[in-house]
């Protein structure tokens, strides 16, 4: 699915759908550096922020699942 200005569906997104969109944002940013120091700084910050947001989402999702089913094994 391509996410763009034409997306008007306001249905709630699952954690998986949110992660998919954040991955798409990471791919859209690519790995090329910016031409200027400010541009490169913005790209680096955005890439780092997306990584941290995805990690936080994954951790929160796993914690929520564990609360639903405490018998599930925990992984460090």
Secondary structure as GFF3:
##gff-version 3
##sequence-region A 1 76
A	DSSP	alpha_helix	15	29	.	.	.	ID=ss1
A	DSSP	alpha_helix	37	68	.	.	.	ID=ss2
###
